[in-house]
Amino acid sequence: MAIAAICLLDLLTTLYWVSQGQAREGNPVMAYFLNVGPGAFVSAKVLTFAPALIAAEWYRLRRPEFVTRLLRWVIAGYLFLYVAGVGAHYGQALDYYRHLLLG
């Protein structure tokens, strides 16, 4: 499922960039779990999207067109927020490296 792949990509890139000191978690609730530790962050992240995906798959049997259309909108929205976050990250990362290299 594409939305699960996007969620996992978000999870992994967040963990990597935060561990490198190049980013921070933008969602205050998820930032709390990240401050607790990577395991808590991964658990919270999975527990936020897995039940919704399970419900969507269950409901797909009853209304397949509706669920397909809904998941397309969810994917578009998530990708928009993810790309906006990555764009903000790269803007900050470029400033970080510029400062590192040029003083």
C-alpha atoms as a printed R data frame, in Angstrom:
    type eleno elety resid chain resno       x      y      z
1   ATOM     1    CA   MET     A     1   0.000  0.000  0.000
2   ATOM     2    CA   ALA     A     2   1.450  3.348 -1.047
3   ATOM     3    CA   ILE     A     3   0.377  5.226  2.057
4   ATOM     4    CA   ALA     A     4   2.206  2.741  4.307
5   ATOM     5    CA   ALA     A     5   5.376  3.206  2.246
6   ATOM     6    CA   ILE     A     6   5.085  6.996  2.550
7   ATOM     7    CA   CYS     A     7   4.559  6.746  6.313
8   ATOM     8    CA   LEU     A     8   7.589  4.482  6.679
9   ATOM     9    CA   LEU     A     9   9.702  6.797  4.525
10  ATOM    10    CA   ASP     A    10   8.631  9.703  6.740
11  ATOM    11    CA   LEU     A    11   9.511  7.707  9.863
12  ATOM    12    CA   LEU     A    12  12.948  6.657  8.617
13  ATOM    13    CA   THR     A    13  13.969 10.043  7.222
14  ATOM    14    CA   THR     A    14  12.846 11.773 10.410
15  ATOM    15    CA   LEU     A    15  14.882  9.393 12.562
16  ATOM    16    CA   TYR     A    16  17.923  9.802 10.326
17  ATOM    17    CA   TRP     A    17  17.848 13.591 10.021
18  ATOM    18    CA   VAL     A    18  17.125 14.111 13.706
19  ATOM    19    CA   SER     A    19  19.949 11.737 14.684
20  ATOM    20    CA   GLN     A    20  22.297 13.769 12.459
21  ATOM    21    CA   GLY     A    21  21.177 17.032 14.055
22  ATOM    22    CA   GLN     A    22  19.856 18.290 10.727
23  ATOM    23    CA   ALA     A    23  16.135 18.365 11.497
24  ATOM    24    CA   ARG     A    24  13.537 18.254 14.212
25  ATOM    25    CA   GLU     A    25  10.107 16.673 14.401
26  ATOM    26    CA   GLY     A    26   7.504 19.270 13.420
27  ATOM    27    CA   ASN     A    27   4.545 17.540 15.084
28  ATOM    28    CA   PRO     A    28   4.668 18.388 18.824
29  ATOM    29    CA   VAL     A    29   3.014 15.110 19.836
30  ATOM    30    CA   MET     A    30   5.468 13.043 17.812
31  ATOM    31    CA   ALA     A    31   8.337 15.257 19.039
32  ATOM    32    CA   TYR     A    32   7.441 14.193 22.596
33  ATOM    33    CA   PHE     A    33   7.737 10.514 21.657
34  ATOM    34    CA   LEU     A    34  10.977 11.193 19.783
35  ATOM    35    CA   ASN     A    35  12.388 12.820 22.922
36  ATOM    36    CA   VAL     A    36  11.439  9.686 24.871
37  ATOM    37    CA   GLY     A    37  13.462  7.603 22.403
38  ATOM    38    CA   PRO     A    38  13.480  6.069 18.931
39  ATOM    39    CA   GLY     A    39  11.480  3.028 20.044
40  ATOM    40    CA   ALA     A    40   8.704  5.188 21.468
41  ATOM    41    CA   PHE     A    41   8.707  7.302 18.303
42  ATOM    42    CA   VAL     A    42   8.481  4.264 16.005
43  ATOM    43    CA   SER     A    43   5.704  2.744 18.138
44  ATOM    44    CA   ALA     A    44   3.701  5.973 18.205
45  ATOM    45    CA   LYS     A    45   4.143  6.505 14.464
46  ATOM    46    CA   VAL     A    46   3.032  2.973 13.590
47  ATOM    47    CA   LEU     A    47   0.122  3.150 16.042
48  ATOM    48    CA   THR     A    48  -1.114  6.319 14.348
49  ATOM    49    CA   PHE     A    49  -1.253  4.963 10.804
50  ATOM    50    CA   ALA     A    50  -1.659  1.164 11.105
51  ATOM    51    CA   PRO     A    51  -5.190  1.199 12.601
52  ATOM    52    CA   ALA     A    52  -6.382  3.613  9.895
53  ATOM    53    CA   LEU     A    53  -4.975  1.367  7.166
54  ATOM    54    CA   ILE     A    54  -6.530 -1.721  8.718
55  ATOM    55    CA   ALA     A    55  -9.899  0.064  8.901
56  ATOM    56    CA   ALA     A    56  -9.567  1.191  5.276
57  ATOM    57    CA   GLU     A    57  -8.868 -2.360  4.127
58  ATOM    58    CA   TRP     A    58 -11.826 -3.652  6.140
59  ATOM    59    CA   TYR     A    59 -14.139 -0.960  4.741
60  ATOM    60    CA   ARG     A    60 -12.836 -1.479  1.198
61  ATOM    61    CA   LEU     A    61 -14.860 -4.718  1.048
62  ATOM    62    CA   ARG     A    62 -18.059 -2.710  1.505
63  ATOM    63    CA   ARG     A    63 -17.301  0.460 -0.495
64  ATOM    64    CA   PRO     A    64 -14.258 -0.147 -2.710
65  ATOM    65    CA   GLU     A    65 -14.637  2.982 -4.872
66  ATOM    66    CA   PHE     A    66 -15.045  5.252 -1.857
67  ATOM    67    CA   VAL     A    67 -12.005  3.833 -0.058
68  ATOM    68    CA   THR     A    68  -9.866  4.026 -3.193
69  ATOM    69    CA   ARG     A    69 -10.849  7.657 -3.739
70  ATOM    70    CA   LEU     A    70 -10.345  8.503 -0.063
71  ATOM    71    CA   LEU     A    71  -6.901  6.903  0.053
72  ATOM    72    CA   ARG     A    72  -5.863  8.849 -3.045
73  ATOM    73    CA   TRP     A    73  -6.741 12.090 -1.223
74  ATOM    74    CA   VAL     A    74  -4.930 10.884  1.898
75  ATOM    75    CA   ILE     A    75  -1.836 10.093 -0.178
76  ATOM    76    CA   ALA     A    76  -1.959 13.498 -1.876
77  ATOM    77    CA   GLY     A    77  -2.338 15.287  1.459
78  ATOM    78    CA   TYR     A    78   0.415 13.293  3.156
79  ATOM    79    CA   LEU     A    79   2.788 13.818  0.215
80  ATOM    80    CA   PHE     A    80   2.060 17.552  0.267
81  ATOM    81    CA   LEU     A    81   2.888 17.773  3.985
82  ATOM    82    CA   TYR     A    82   5.927 15.501  3.601
83  ATOM    83    CA   VAL     A    83   7.342 17.480  0.666
84  ATOM    84    CA   ALA     A    84   6.700 20.754  2.510
85  ATOM    85    CA   GLY     A    85   8.544 19.375  5.550
86  ATOM    86    CA   VAL     A    86  11.446 18.063  3.478
87  ATOM    87    CA   GLY     A    87  11.607 21.403  1.656
88  ATOM    88    CA   ALA     A    88  11.831 23.192  4.985
89  ATOM    89    CA   HIS     A    89  14.476 20.698  6.097
90  ATOM    90    CA   TYR     A    90  16.590 21.247  3.005
91  ATOM    91    CA   GLY     A    91  16.315 25.000  3.372
92  ATOM    92    CA   GLN     A    92  17.693 24.682  6.894
93  ATOM    93    CA   ALA     A    93  20.232 22.061  5.844
94  ATOM    94    CA   LEU     A    94  21.579 24.344  3.108
95  ATOM    95    CA   ASP     A    95  21.990 27.156  5.650
96  ATOM    96    CA   TYR     A    96  23.727 24.727  8.023
97  ATOM    97    CA   TYR     A    97  26.244 23.575  5.409
98  ATOM    98    CA   ARG     A    98  26.760 27.107  4.117
99  ATOM    99    CA   HIS     A    99  27.576 28.218  7.672
100 ATOM   100    CA   LEU     A   100  29.790 25.170  8.193
101 ATOM   101    CA   LEU     A   101  31.756 25.736  4.999
102 ATOM   102    CA   LEU     A   102  31.872 29.521  4.873
103 ATOM   103    CA   GLY     A   103  31.898 30.326  8.568
